[in-house]
Amino acid sequence: MERIIGQKQIQIDFKNKMIELPEEMHRVYIKKNRYRALIWFPENRSKLTYSLNKVYKGLNMRKQALNQYLDRKMKVNEQNCYLAVLVGQIRADHSTLSCTAI
C-alpha cells in the first residue's frame, strides 16, 4: 500500500511540475483555469465513475467555492451585457463618435 501511495505521489509531483513549467516559461497560468475544468464535472456527472465529492476533496476545495465563482462570473456577464446595450445606444445616437481603448 505504501509503495502504491509513493508512486501516486510521484505522479502527482510530476504532473504539478508539468503545470508549473509552462507557467514559468510562457506566463500561461493553467492553475487559474481550474474553475473552467471544474465546471465540466457537474455538467457531465453521468459520465463520471466517481462522486463529485471525491473530486472536490481531491482538489482540497469546497463546493461552495465553485458556486461562489459561478455567481461572480454570472454577475460580470450581466454587467457586460448591460454595458453592451448602453454602448450600442450611445453609438446609435452618436454615429460619428469615435471609440479608443484606454
CORHU-V829392 format. One record per helix or strand of 2 or more residues. SS is the DSSP state (h for helix, s for strand). FROM is the first residue (numbers start at 1). TO is the last residue. Records with the same first field share a line. If there is no record, write none. Layout:
SS: FROM-TO  FROM-TO
This chain:
h: 2-26  31-43  45-47  52-58  63-93
